[in-house]
Amino acid sequence: CVFWMKTVAQMICEALTDKPQTTSALYKRMLTSYGEERCPNMSTLQSTLCSRGTKLGTKIKEGGRVTWVRHGAAVPTENAIKSQNEGAANKQKQTTNKRTAVSQTVAKVAQHKGVDELLARPFSAFALFAFAQRTSLKRQKPNASVREIVKAVGERWLLLSEADQREYEEMAEEDQRRAEAQAAGETYQLRPSGLLSPVGTAGNGNASAEATYDSS
């Protein structure tokens, strides 16, 4: 009994389909069909395609990419390939835009969560004083940077009398009780005058500064 061995060319013809395949994909298909012992190696396959490939199948060039189909298969035109590539690029762009939108939403949620966590903490006397001064300072220095505003608040704080500073310290103690009550799931009622009623006369406009802190 004589065992008939198929040639490399015959294996290639049987492995080609109507779907474009790269040389690597073609090799994997042949390897699956004929096994390692009978399947030619990659070098032999490439050599055969270079020398006789156009006789065995149809060669398709897509930019720098080469694929193969069997003879008689519908070969896409350059315009069709270009349209397909543009469609894939647009789909990738849409996917990227969706991922970006999701990332931005997650960032906003995280930011809001951070603000909520910040407001749940008790504020210091200086922080409460800064909140009370912020509106008047922004009105007086609309183009000032954050650093300049903080510096101005510090200067005004130093100009406060001990009695006025003590008033803000009492507010901070009250806010400490508010934070502890909220942490325990209880409702804390602030004093009717509000936590940020401006105190003292340090700086211009201090007495009319608007309270910006929300106690809820």
Disulfide bonds with the S-S distance in Angstrom:
none
